[in-house]
């Protein structure tokens, strides 16, 4: 029997009158995403997702801290699988199991024990699949209220930041170090938000406070209200250890005089950020709640990265609701986005799909299949597609052309076409191989906190570069399907990129009206008779040649005159 069923049976035996079912747990969800910086081992097919976690707590920990959360699932893509967000009130349904300890009748396990029941145990499952297989489903009872999308009013981020010391390991940074990294250095978390959100989100020192060092006992217990969990920070980095660090930080903050700030309902959605010692046994560089729909949400930064701007911004951006930015099989493969993989310590902003997700940007144009070949802001038109001049993301929040091709139920990727260039305060650590390039991202999501789509970098293009999408054959339908060809016409470094966008409805022109309509139907750059596809069509038969007029035929000759009769013989 796994950890989860053991936990449920122990709770039932200890508290038979408690308001829960043996096969369910209800509480507030916290969906946690981790950032791994170790070298991955490519050995799987499909999009590679690292491990996420779902924690459940009986009450909202941001309001009372009276109940420890517990991990109920670990594995890839949990938010998408169960369609839940941080702050949702949920009911978790578990599958029935008949595995029990033959001597006690209690489900058996060899995992870490619950102190409240020697027969029951609590520890991570032996594999991600063990936990996932135990869950029959998760019901959202009350969805969290949307908070993290810009709709016109500036959003002020508020947080408490705790510098944790434990097990003889010192805090990874001083209060002054973290304050400088977050607020006062030339490049800071405050500046990161100012630049990348175009001023829509703020992270100011008046709303965000650093407390530390906070000394946490190396071992101990935390209480969920009906079960007691042991923790040992010297060897573990699980939900119990994370909650112990949080409790100690909150107590230290209240002792330092921040209680009124923490209890003020206007400060709901408060981020609780923990800077951990470098020595803790955490397998990740950072871990954070995805979204912040409840009273609070959490982030943990391993001490090696205490003042690393991209790592801190990555985790804080998870609390804004952003998922990882990928490319190909790599969940973190988009090196143009801080939600992917950043190199260096500076500013790397979000791709246009992630900006759209939180309401930070606007499209220059939103094109559907039928409108793609209309003239753009740079000209063009029906004959060969539209021409668009795209400014760099660093210059404006109106910064991409959006191709909405997934309409009418057609399974087609939506594309966002953008231009990126480095400046001193925006994308200043953008890799040189990506500087002054046109980007094509796929994002089939929306500006919604209940949208679990991820952004994907498809390709980057330099001067004269061309991208041709997959083709979805809809029978030459003008309104759905087909494909799109994107060609870079020119790039002016640091200023703009000019692209041609041509939507095609066939893979090659095949005669009939297509070869006489003045349109490049297959987007190969050739129209009608100039397209060899049209030249291969057999010509219609020629009409018979006109014959010259001939003189009239002469009349037939007259018959010869009659022959005279032969002479008569003389008389005798």
Order of alpha helices (4+ residues) and beta strands (2+ residues): alpha-beta-beta-alpha-beta-alpha-beta-alpha-beta-beta-beta-alpha-alpha-beta-beta-beta-beta-alpha-alpha-beta-beta-beta-alpha-alpha-beta-beta-beta-beta-beta-beta-beta-beta-beta-beta-alpha
